[in-house]
Amino acid sequence: MKIICIGRNYKEHARELNNEQPSEPVIFLKPDSALLRNNDPFFIPDFSNEIHHEVELIVKIKRLGKNIQPKFAHKYFDEIGLGIDFTARDLQYKLKEKGLPWEKAKAFDSSAVISKYFIPKNELGDLNNLSFRLEKNGKKVQNGNSNEMIFSIEELICEVSKYFTLKIGDLIYTGTPSGVSKVAINDELVGYIGDRKMFEFKIK
């Protein structure tokens, strides 16, 4: 099982980090040890003083595919979940300044929160108009909609499958909207797709 993440897929998020809007998806990977399941608490690692939350829609792949064509992309998933791509922003900046890979800042243990369940896509209506949000301590801090994506779910599936064979159970984290910010001990994070609560956990 692979965790495939997409960076800079929302214009406003790219702007808030002073990044250029990409002409093709920015792709990076996380290992399965990055998954944080079952509303378990997230423990801030000792190598960072600036862990940021990035709430994202997650696509679960349901069939094997390589070089998938756009007209067939919808057949490769039937469920949508919600998660967080935790980022050690201070460490990421240092690595980027040196031209080094981001993995230590993005792929560390428990950096990929995943919702307790996934929603069948036929229950969600228009997947290109899917709202989601993150609340921190009862206050909405990120608010997104799939219609704001630079690259749609189907486009991401096609692009990723050019480079990596997609397998059953693979996860694609589709990018985060603006509003990312630092988490602190005792924060409580709650994520929603529409009005459905998808996860709720604490920062330790």
Order of alpha helices (4+ residues) and beta strands (2+ residues): beta-alpha-beta-beta-beta-beta-beta-beta-alpha-alpha-beta-beta-beta-beta-alpha-beta-beta-beta-beta
